[in-house]
Amino acid sequence: MRKSNIQQLTLAAMVAAVYFVLCYFGNIFQLTFGPVQVRLGEALTVLPFLFPGTWPGVFVGCLVANLLSPYGPLDVVLGSAGTLVAALLTQKAPKTWLAPLPPVVCGMVLLGGMLAWYEVGFSDQFLPLFAANALWVGIGQAVSCYGLGLPLLRALRKVSYFRRFIPEDRRGLRPAA
């Protein structure tokens, strides 16, 4: 089924709103920001795998959520850019189980580096702190993207209403191994 520009814009806006609400809700429980973050909205970064038109919504939702960040403009720019790159790479993933990998890796590298720089600058403590932050951010991203996002992908594929919006090559009910 061919989607119109209005459908694409509406879908992206809904994804942005849901991303922000999930992050805001997670922030109530101190899950959204910091070295150990299980950002609930990051589960949506896997959506471009099935719905390529969702990447702008994931990016805008992250951008708006990052306006609440205690790390300021640095997180708004780097964190949002990392989510944008992750969402774009996710839509190119060859198999369902690989779709959550770009958000995990991008988060580890960009956020791990940002947090280390924010804490110690480029001193001799940067590399060990980067490694520790990358590990913790990666664990949080894995929980969000593999623990929540992957089941979301599998569930959406089974809902007949959504199947018509999924490109032909991504419609199979059985995730490719």
MODELLER restraints for C-alpha pairs under 7 A, 6 or more apart:
rsr = mdl.restraints
at = mdl.atoms
rsr.add(forms.Gaussian(group=physical.xy_distance, feature=features.Distance(at['CA:1:A'], at['CA:164:A']), mean=6.27, stdev=0.5))
rsr.add(forms.Gaussian(group=physical.xy_distance, feature=features.Distance(at['CA:1:A'], at['CA:165:A']), mean=6.56, stdev=0.5))
rsr.add(forms.Gaussian(group=physical.xy_distance, feature=features.Distance(at['CA:8:A'], at['CA:53:A']), mean=5.92, stdev=0.5))
rsr.add(forms.Gaussian(group=physical.xy_distance, feature=features.Distance(at['CA:11:A'], at['CA:54:A']), mean=6.51, stdev=0.5))
rsr.add(forms.Gaussian(group=physical.xy_distance, feature=features.Distance(at['CA:12:A'], at['CA:53:A']), mean=6.72, stdev=0.5))
rsr.add(forms.Gaussian(group=physical.xy_distance, feature=features.Distance(at['CA:12:A'], at['CA:54:A']), mean=5.02, stdev=0.5))
rsr.add(forms.Gaussian(group=physical.xy_distance, feature=features.Distance(at['CA:12:A'], at['CA:56:A']), mean=5.86, stdev=0.5))
rsr.add(forms.Gaussian(group=physical.xy_distance, feature=features.Distance(at['CA:12:A'], at['CA:57:A']), mean=3.97, stdev=0.5))
rsr.add(forms.Gaussian(group=physical.xy_distance, feature=features.Distance(at['CA:13:A'], at['CA:57:A']), mean=5.57, stdev=0.5))
rsr.add(forms.Gaussian(group=physical.xy_distance, feature=features.Distance(at['CA:15:A'], at['CA:54:A']), mean=6.70, stdev=0.5))
rsr.add(forms.Gaussian(group=physical.xy_distance, feature=features.Distance(at['CA:15:A'], at['CA:57:A']), mean=5.02, stdev=0.5))
rsr.add(forms.Gaussian(group=physical.xy_distance, feature=features.Distance(at['CA:15:A'], at['CA:58:A']), mean=6.13, stdev=0.5))
rsr.add(forms.Gaussian(group=physical.xy_distance, feature=features.Distance(at['CA:16:A'], at['CA:57:A']), mean=4.23, stdev=0.5))
rsr.add(forms.Gaussian(group=physical.xy_distance, feature=features.Distance(at['CA:16:A'], at['CA:58:A']), mean=5.47, stdev=0.5))
rsr.add(forms.Gaussian(group=physical.xy_distance, feature=features.Distance(at['CA:16:A'], at['CA:60:A']), mean=5.63, stdev=0.5))
rsr.add(forms.Gaussian(group=physical.xy_distance, feature=features.Distance(at['CA:16:A'], at['CA:61:A']), mean=3.82, stdev=0.5))
rsr.add(forms.Gaussian(group=physical.xy_distance, feature=features.Distance(at['CA:17:A'], at['CA:61:A']), mean=6.12, stdev=0.5))
rsr.add(forms.Gaussian(group=physical.xy_distance, feature=features.Distance(at['CA:19:A'], at['CA:41:A']), mean=4.38, stdev=0.5))
rsr.add(forms.Gaussian(group=physical.xy_distance, feature=features.Distance(at['CA:19:A'], at['CA:44:A']), mean=6.83, stdev=0.5))
rsr.add(forms.Gaussian(group=physical.xy_distance, feature=features.Distance(at['CA:19:A'], at['CA:58:A']), mean=6.69, stdev=0.5))
rsr.add(forms.Gaussian(group=physical.xy_distance, feature=features.Distance(at['CA:19:A'], at['CA:61:A']), mean=5.13, stdev=0.5))
rsr.add(forms.Gaussian(group=physical.xy_distance, feature=features.Distance(at['CA:19:A'], at['CA:62:A']), mean=6.76, stdev=0.5))
rsr.add(forms.Gaussian(group=physical.xy_distance, feature=features.Distance(at['CA:20:A'], at['CA:41:A']), mean=6.75, stdev=0.5))
rsr.add(forms.Gaussian(group=physical.xy_distance, feature=features.Distance(at['CA:20:A'], at['CA:61:A']), mean=5.06, stdev=0.5))
rsr.add(forms.Gaussian(group=physical.xy_distance, feature=features.Distance(at['CA:20:A'], at['CA:62:A']), mean=6.64, stdev=0.5))
rsr.add(forms.Gaussian(group=physical.xy_distance, feature=features.Distance(at['CA:20:A'], at['CA:64:A']), mean=6.70, stdev=0.5))
rsr.add(forms.Gaussian(group=physical.xy_distance, feature=features.Distance(at['CA:20:A'], at['CA:65:A']), mean=5.26, stdev=0.5))
rsr.add(forms.Gaussian(group=physical.xy_distance, feature=features.Distance(at['CA:22:A'], at['CA:40:A']), mean=5.46, stdev=0.5))
rsr.add(forms.Gaussian(group=physical.xy_distance, feature=features.Distance(at['CA:22:A'], at['CA:41:A']), mean=5.02, stdev=0.5))
rsr.add(forms.Gaussian(group=physical.xy_distance, feature=features.Distance(at['CA:23:A'], at['CA:32:A']), mean=5.86, stdev=0.5))
rsr.add(forms.Gaussian(group=physical.xy_distance, feature=features.Distance(at['CA:23:A'], at['CA:39:A']), mean=5.93, stdev=0.5))
rsr.add(forms.Gaussian(group=physical.xy_distance, feature=features.Distance(at['CA:23:A'], at['CA:40:A']), mean=5.79, stdev=0.5))
rsr.add(forms.Gaussian(group=physical.xy_distance, feature=features.Distance(at['CA:23:A'], at['CA:41:A']), mean=5.30, stdev=0.5))
rsr.add(forms.Gaussian(group=physical.xy_distance, feature=features.Distance(at['CA:23:A'], at['CA:65:A']), mean=6.44, stdev=0.5))
rsr.add(forms.Gaussian(group=physical.xy_distance, feature=features.Distance(at['CA:26:A'], at['CA:32:A']), mean=5.46, stdev=0.5))
rsr.add(forms.Gaussian(group=physical.xy_distance, feature=features.Distance(at['CA:26:A'], at['CA:39:A']), mean=6.55, stdev=0.5))
rsr.add(forms.Gaussian(group=physical.xy_distance, feature=features.Distance(at['CA:26:A'], at['CA:40:A']), mean=6.38, stdev=0.5))
rsr.add(forms.Gaussian(group=physical.xy_distance, feature=features.Distance(at['CA:31:A'], at['CA:37:A']), mean=5.02, stdev=0.5))
rsr.add(forms.Gaussian(group=physical.xy_distance, feature=features.Distance(at['CA:31:A'], at['CA:38:A']), mean=5.29, stdev=0.5))
rsr.add(forms.Gaussian(group=physical.xy_distance, feature=features.Distance(at['CA:31:A'], at['CA:39:A']), mean=6.04, stdev=0.5))
rsr.add(forms.Gaussian(group=physical.xy_distance, feature=features.Distance(at['CA:32:A'], at['CA:38:A']), mean=6.11, stdev=0.5))
rsr.add(forms.Gaussian(group=physical.xy_distance, feature=features.Distance(at['CA:32:A'], at['CA:39:A']), mean=4.69, stdev=0.5))
rsr.add(forms.Gaussian(group=physical.xy_distance, feature=features.Distance(at['CA:33:A'], at['CA:69:A']), mean=6.61, stdev=0.5))
rsr.add(forms.Gaussian(group=physical.xy_distance, feature=features.Distance(at['CA:35:A'], at['CA:133:A']), mean=5.69, stdev=0.5))
rsr.add(forms.Gaussian(group=physical.xy_distance, feature=features.Distance(at['CA:35:A'], at['CA:136:A']), mean=5.94, stdev=0.5))
rsr.add(forms.Gaussian(group=physical.xy_distance, feature=features.Distance(at['CA:35:A'], at['CA:137:A']), mean=5.69, stdev=0.5))
rsr.add(forms.Gaussian(group=physical.xy_distance, feature=features.Distance(at['CA:36:A'], at['CA:136:A']), mean=5.27, stdev=0.5))
rsr.add(forms.Gaussian(group=physical.xy_distance, feature=features.Distance(at['CA:36:A'], at['CA:137:A']), mean=5.62, stdev=0.5))
rsr.add(forms.Gaussian(group=physical.xy_distance, feature=features.Distance(at['CA:36:A'], at['CA:140:A']), mean=6.03, stdev=0.5))
rsr.add(forms.Gaussian(group=physical.xy_distance, feature=features.Distance(at['CA:37:A'], at['CA:137:A']), mean=6.27, stdev=0.5))
rsr.add(forms.Gaussian(group=physical.xy_distance, feature=features.Distance(at['CA:37:A'], at['CA:140:A']), mean=5.09, stdev=0.5))
rsr.add(forms.Gaussian(group=physical.xy_distance, feature=features.Distance(at['CA:38:A'], at['CA:140:A']), mean=4.47, stdev=0.5))
rsr.add(forms.Gaussian(group=physical.xy_distance, feature=features.Distance(at['CA:38:A'], at['CA:141:A']), mean=6.25, stdev=0.5))
rsr.add(forms.Gaussian(group=physical.xy_distance, feature=features.Distance(at['CA:38:A'], at['CA:143:A']), mean=6.58, stdev=0.5))
rsr.add(forms.Gaussian(group=physical.xy_distance, feature=features.Distance(at['CA:38:A'], at['CA:144:A']), mean=5.79, stdev=0.5))
rsr.add(forms.Gaussian(group=physical.xy_distance, feature=features.Distance(at['CA:39:A'], at['CA:144:A']), mean=6.28, stdev=0.5))
rsr.add(forms.Gaussian(group=physical.xy_distance, feature=features.Distance(at['CA:40:A'], at['CA:144:A']), mean=5.89, stdev=0.5))
rsr.add(forms.Gaussian(group=physical.xy_distance, feature=features.Distance(at['CA:42:A'], at['CA:144:A']), mean=5.88, stdev=0.5))
rsr.add(forms.Gaussian(group=physical.xy_distance, feature=features.Distance(at['CA:42:A'], at['CA:145:A']), mean=6.30, stdev=0.5))
rsr.add(forms.Gaussian(group=physical.xy_distance, feature=features.Distance(at['CA:43:A'], at['CA:144:A']), mean=5.01, stdev=0.5))
rsr.add(forms.Gaussian(group=physical.xy_distance, feature=features.Distance(at['CA:43:A'], at['CA:145:A']), mean=4.59, stdev=0.5))
rsr.add(forms.Gaussian(group=physical.xy_distance, feature=features.Distance(at['CA:43:A'], at['CA:148:A']), mean=5.59, stdev=0.5))
rsr.add(forms.Gaussian(group=physical.xy_distance, feature=features.Distance(at['CA:43:A'], at['CA:149:A']), mean=4.14, stdev=0.5))
rsr.add(forms.Gaussian(group=physical.xy_distance, feature=features.Distance(at['CA:44:A'], at['CA:58:A']), mean=6.77, stdev=0.5))
rsr.add(forms.Gaussian(group=physical.xy_distance, feature=features.Distance(at['CA:44:A'], at['CA:149:A']), mean=6.23, stdev=0.5))
rsr.add(forms.Gaussian(group=physical.xy_distance, feature=features.Distance(at['CA:45:A'], at['CA:58:A']), mean=6.15, stdev=0.5))
rsr.add(forms.Gaussian(group=physical.xy_distance, feature=features.Distance(at['CA:45:A'], at['CA:87:A']), mean=5.31, stdev=0.5))
rsr.add(forms.Gaussian(group=physical.xy_distance, feature=features.Distance(at['CA:45:A'], at['CA:103:A']), mean=6.74, stdev=0.5))
rsr.add(forms.Gaussian(group=physical.xy_distance, feature=features.Distance(at['CA:46:A'], at['CA:87:A']), mean=6.80, stdev=0.5))
rsr.add(forms.Gaussian(group=physical.xy_distance, feature=features.Distance(at['CA:46:A'], at['CA:90:A']), mean=6.16, stdev=0.5))
rsr.add(forms.Gaussian(group=physical.xy_distance, feature=features.Distance(at['CA:46:A'], at['CA:99:A']), mean=5.81, stdev=0.5))
rsr.add(forms.Gaussian(group=physical.xy_distance, feature=features.Distance(at['CA:46:A'], at['CA:100:A']), mean=5.68, stdev=0.5))
rsr.add(forms.Gaussian(group=physical.xy_distance, feature=features.Distance(at['CA:46:A'], at['CA:145:A']), mean=6.96, stdev=0.5))
rsr.add(forms.Gaussian(group=physical.xy_distance, feature=features.Distance(at['CA:46:A'], at['CA:149:A']), mean=5.97, stdev=0.5))
rsr.add(forms.Gaussian(group=physical.xy_distance, feature=features.Distance(at['CA:47:A'], at['CA:54:A']), mean=6.46, stdev=0.5))
rsr.add(forms.Gaussian(group=physical.xy_distance, feature=features.Distance(at['CA:47:A'], at['CA:153:A']), mean=6.95, stdev=0.5))
rsr.add(forms.Gaussian(group=physical.xy_distance, feature=features.Distance(at['CA:48:A'], at['CA:54:A']), mean=5.45, stdev=0.5))
rsr.add(forms.Gaussian(group=physical.xy_distance, feature=features.Distance(at['CA:48:A'], at['CA:55:A']), mean=5.69, stdev=0.5))
rsr.add(forms.Gaussian(group=physical.xy_distance, feature=features.Distance(at['CA:48:A'], at['CA:87:A']), mean=6.19, stdev=0.5))
rsr.add(forms.Gaussian(group=physical.xy_distance, feature=features.Distance(at['CA:48:A'], at['CA:90:A']), mean=6.15, stdev=0.5))
rsr.add(forms.Gaussian(group=physical.xy_distance, feature=features.Distance(at['CA:48:A'], at['CA:91:A']), mean=4.74, stdev=0.5))
rsr.add(forms.Gaussian(group=physical.xy_distance, feature=features.Distance(at['CA:49:A'], at['CA:90:A']), mean=5.56, stdev=0.5))
rsr.add(forms.Gaussian(group=physical.xy_distance, feature=features.Distance(at['CA:49:A'], at['CA:91:A']), mean=4.10, stdev=0.5))
rsr.add(forms.Gaussian(group=physical.xy_distance, feature=features.Distance(at['CA:49:A'], at['CA:92:A']), mean=6.99, stdev=0.5))
rsr.add(forms.Gaussian(group=physical.xy_distance, feature=features.Distance(at['CA:49:A'], at['CA:93:A']), mean=6.82, stdev=0.5))
rsr.add(forms.Gaussian(group=physical.xy_distance, feature=features.Distance(at['CA:49:A'], at['CA:99:A']), mean=6.30, stdev=0.5))
rsr.add(forms.Gaussian(group=physical.xy_distance, feature=features.Distance(at['CA:50:A'], at['CA:166:A']), mean=5.48, stdev=0.5))
rsr.add(forms.Gaussian(group=physical.xy_distance, feature=features.Distance(at['CA:50:A'], at['CA:170:A']), mean=6.16, stdev=0.5))
rsr.add(forms.Gaussian(group=physical.xy_distance, feature=features.Distance(at['CA:51:A'], at['CA:165:A']), mean=7.00, stdev=0.5))
rsr.add(forms.Gaussian(group=physical.xy_distance, feature=features.Distance(at['CA:51:A'], at['CA:166:A']), mean=5.81, stdev=0.5))
rsr.add(forms.Gaussian(group=physical.xy_distance, feature=features.Distance(at['CA:52:A'], at['CA:91:A']), mean=6.04, stdev=0.5))
rsr.add(forms.Gaussian(group=physical.xy_distance, feature=features.Distance(at['CA:55:A'], at['CA:87:A']), mean=5.51, stdev=0.5))
rsr.add(forms.Gaussian(group=physical.xy_distance, feature=features.Distance(at['CA:55:A'], at['CA:88:A']), mean=6.49, stdev=0.5))
rsr.add(forms.Gaussian(group=physical.xy_distance, feature=features.Distance(at['CA:59:A'], at['CA:80:A']), mean=6.24, stdev=0.5))
rsr.add(forms.Gaussian(group=physical.xy_distance, feature=features.Distance(at['CA:59:A'], at['CA:83:A']), mean=6.15, stdev=0.5))
rsr.add(forms.Gaussian(group=physical.xy_distance, feature=features.Distance(at['CA:59:A'], at['CA:84:A']), mean=5.10, stdev=0.5))
rsr.add(forms.Gaussian(group=physical.xy_distance, feature=features.Distance(at['CA:62:A'], at['CA:80:A']), mean=5.62, stdev=0.5))
rsr.add(forms.Gaussian(group=physical.xy_distance, feature=features.Distance(at['CA:63:A'], at['CA:76:A']), mean=5.91, stdev=0.5))
rsr.add(forms.Gaussian(group=physical.xy_distance, feature=features.Distance(at['CA:63:A'], at['CA:80:A']), mean=5.15, stdev=0.5))
rsr.add(forms.Gaussian(group=physical.xy_distance, feature=features.Distance(at['CA:66:A'], at['CA:75:A']), mean=6.30, stdev=0.5))
rsr.add(forms.Gaussian(group=physical.xy_distance, feature=features.Distance(at['CA:66:A'], at['CA:76:A']), mean=4.99, stdev=0.5))
rsr.add(forms.Gaussian(group=physical.xy_distance, feature=features.Distance(at['CA:67:A'], at['CA:76:A']), mean=6.07, stdev=0.5))
rsr.add(forms.Gaussian(group=physical.xy_distance, feature=features.Distance(at['CA:69:A'], at['CA:75:A']), mean=6.69, stdev=0.5))
rsr.add(forms.Gaussian(group=physical.xy_distance, feature=features.Distance(at['CA:78:A'], at['CA:110:A']), mean=6.77, stdev=0.5))
rsr.add(forms.Gaussian(group=physical.xy_distance, feature=features.Distance(at['CA:79:A'], at['CA:111:A']), mean=6.45, stdev=0.5))
rsr.add(forms.Gaussian(group=physical.xy_distance, feature=features.Distance(at['CA:82:A'], at['CA:106:A']), mean=5.64, stdev=0.5))
rsr.add(forms.Gaussian(group=physical.xy_distance, feature=features.Distance(at['CA:82:A'], at['CA:107:A']), mean=6.40, stdev=0.5))
rsr.add(forms.Gaussian(group=physical.xy_distance, feature=features.Distance(at['CA:82:A'], at['CA:110:A']), mean=6.36, stdev=0.5))
rsr.add(forms.Gaussian(group=physical.xy_distance, feature=features.Distance(at['CA:83:A'], at['CA:103:A']), mean=6.60, stdev=0.5))
rsr.add(forms.Gaussian(group=physical.xy_distance, feature=features.Distance(at['CA:86:A'], at['CA:102:A']), mean=4.92, stdev=0.5))
rsr.add(forms.Gaussian(group=physical.xy_distance, feature=features.Distance(at['CA:86:A'], at['CA:103:A']), mean=4.67, stdev=0.5))
rsr.add(forms.Gaussian(group=physical.xy_distance, feature=features.Distance(at['CA:86:A'], at['CA:106:A']), mean=6.09, stdev=0.5))
rsr.add(forms.Gaussian(group=physical.xy_distance, feature=features.Distance(at['CA:89:A'], at['CA:102:A']), mean=6.14, stdev=0.5))
rsr.add(forms.Gaussian(group=physical.xy_distance, feature=features.Distance(at['CA:90:A'], at['CA:99:A']), mean=5.06, stdev=0.5))
rsr.add(forms.Gaussian(group=physical.xy_distance, feature=features.Distance(at['CA:90:A'], at['CA:100:A']), mean=6.93, stdev=0.5))
rsr.add(forms.Gaussian(group=physical.xy_distance, feature=features.Distance(at['CA:90:A'], at['CA:102:A']), mean=5.97, stdev=0.5))
rsr.add(forms.Gaussian(group=physical.xy_distance, feature=features.Distance(at['CA:93:A'], at['CA:99:A']), mean=5.34, stdev=0.5))
rsr.add(forms.Gaussian(group=physical.xy_distance, feature=features.Distance(at['CA:95:A'], at['CA:176:A']), mean=5.48, stdev=0.5))
rsr.add(forms.Gaussian(group=physical.xy_distance, feature=features.Distance(at['CA:95:A'], at['CA:177:A']), mean=6.85, stdev=0.5))
rsr.add(forms.Gaussian(group=physical.xy_distance, feature=features.Distance(at['CA:96:A'], at['CA:175:A']), mean=5.58, stdev=0.5))
rsr.add(forms.Gaussian(group=physical.xy_distance, feature=features.Distance(at['CA:96:A'], at['CA:176:A']), mean=6.23, stdev=0.5))
rsr.add(forms.Gaussian(group=physical.xy_distance, feature=features.Distance(at['CA:100:A'], at['CA:145:A']), mean=5.15, stdev=0.5))
rsr.add(forms.Gaussian(group=physical.xy_distance, feature=features.Distance(at['CA:100:A'], at['CA:146:A']), mean=5.84, stdev=0.5))
rsr.add(forms.Gaussian(group=physical.xy_distance, feature=features.Distance(at['CA:100:A'], at['CA:150:A']), mean=6.85, stdev=0.5))
rsr.add(forms.Gaussian(group=physical.xy_distance, feature=features.Distance(at['CA:103:A'], at['CA:141:A']), mean=6.98, stdev=0.5))
rsr.add(forms.Gaussian(group=physical.xy_distance, feature=features.Distance(at['CA:104:A'], at['CA:138:A']), mean=5.56, stdev=0.5))
rsr.add(forms.Gaussian(group=physical.xy_distance, feature=features.Distance(at['CA:104:A'], at['CA:141:A']), mean=5.06, stdev=0.5))
rsr.add(forms.Gaussian(group=physical.xy_distance, feature=features.Distance(at['CA:104:A'], at['CA:142:A']), mean=5.84, stdev=0.5))
rsr.add(forms.Gaussian(group=physical.xy_distance, feature=features.Distance(at['CA:105:A'], at['CA:138:A']), mean=6.97, stdev=0.5))
rsr.add(forms.Gaussian(group=physical.xy_distance, feature=features.Distance(at['CA:107:A'], at['CA:137:A']), mean=6.51, stdev=0.5))
rsr.add(forms.Gaussian(group=physical.xy_distance, feature=features.Distance(at['CA:107:A'], at['CA:138:A']), mean=6.55, stdev=0.5))
rsr.add(forms.Gaussian(group=physical.xy_distance, feature=features.Distance(at['CA:107:A'], at['CA:141:A']), mean=6.91, stdev=0.5))
rsr.add(forms.Gaussian(group=physical.xy_distance, feature=features.Distance(at['CA:108:A'], at['CA:134:A']), mean=4.33, stdev=0.5))
rsr.add(forms.Gaussian(group=physical.xy_distance, feature=features.Distance(at['CA:108:A'], at['CA:135:A']), mean=6.77, stdev=0.5))
rsr.add(forms.Gaussian(group=physical.xy_distance, feature=features.Distance(at['CA:108:A'], at['CA:137:A']), mean=5.49, stdev=0.5))
rsr.add(forms.Gaussian(group=physical.xy_distance, feature=features.Distance(at['CA:108:A'], at['CA:138:A']), mean=4.94, stdev=0.5))
rsr.add(forms.Gaussian(group=physical.xy_distance, feature=features.Distance(at['CA:109:A'], at['CA:134:A']), mean=6.18, stdev=0.5))
rsr.add(forms.Gaussian(group=physical.xy_distance, feature=features.Distance(at['CA:112:A'], at['CA:130:A']), mean=5.34, stdev=0.5))
rsr.add(forms.Gaussian(group=physical.xy_distance, feature=features.Distance(at['CA:112:A'], at['CA:133:A']), mean=4.65, stdev=0.5))
rsr.add(forms.Gaussian(group=physical.xy_distance, feature=features.Distance(at['CA:112:A'], at['CA:134:A']), mean=4.13, stdev=0.5))
rsr.add(forms.Gaussian(group=physical.xy_distance, feature=features.Distance(at['CA:112:A'], at['CA:137:A']), mean=6.50, stdev=0.5))
rsr.add(forms.Gaussian(group=physical.xy_distance, feature=features.Distance(at['CA:113:A'], at['CA:130:A']), mean=5.38, stdev=0.5))
rsr.add(forms.Gaussian(group=physical.xy_distance, feature=features.Distance(at['CA:115:A'], at['CA:133:A']), mean=6.83, stdev=0.5))
rsr.add(forms.Gaussian(group=physical.xy_distance, feature=features.Distance(at['CA:116:A'], at['CA:126:A']), mean=5.81, stdev=0.5))
rsr.add(forms.Gaussian(group=physical.xy_distance, feature=features.Distance(at['CA:116:A'], at['CA:129:A']), mean=5.46, stdev=0.5))
rsr.add(forms.Gaussian(group=physical.xy_distance, feature=features.Distance(at['CA:116:A'], at['CA:130:A']), mean=5.03, stdev=0.5))
rsr.add(forms.Gaussian(group=physical.xy_distance, feature=features.Distance(at['CA:116:A'], at['CA:133:A']), mean=6.81, stdev=0.5))
rsr.add(forms.Gaussian(group=physical.xy_distance, feature=features.Distance(at['CA:117:A'], at['CA:126:A']), mean=6.60, stdev=0.5))
rsr.add(forms.Gaussian(group=physical.xy_distance, feature=features.Distance(at['CA:120:A'], at['CA:126:A']), mean=6.20, stdev=0.5))
rsr.add(forms.Gaussian(group=physical.xy_distance, feature=features.Distance(at['CA:156:A'], at['CA:162:A']), mean=6.46, stdev=0.5))
rsr.add(forms.Gaussian(group=physical.xy_distance, feature=features.Distance(at['CA:157:A'], at['CA:163:A']), mean=5.97, stdev=0.5))
rsr.add(forms.Gaussian(group=physical.xy_distance, feature=features.Distance(at['CA:157:A'], at['CA:171:A']), mean=6.61, stdev=0.5))
rsr.add(forms.Gaussian(group=physical.xy_distance, feature=features.Distance(at['CA:157:A'], at['CA:173:A']), mean=6.26, stdev=0.5))
rsr.add(forms.Gaussian(group=physical.xy_distance, feature=features.Distance(at['CA:158:A'], at['CA:173:A']), mean=6.52, stdev=0.5))
rsr.add(forms.Gaussian(group=physical.xy_distance, feature=features.Distance(at['CA:163:A'], at['CA:171:A']), mean=6.64, stdev=0.5))
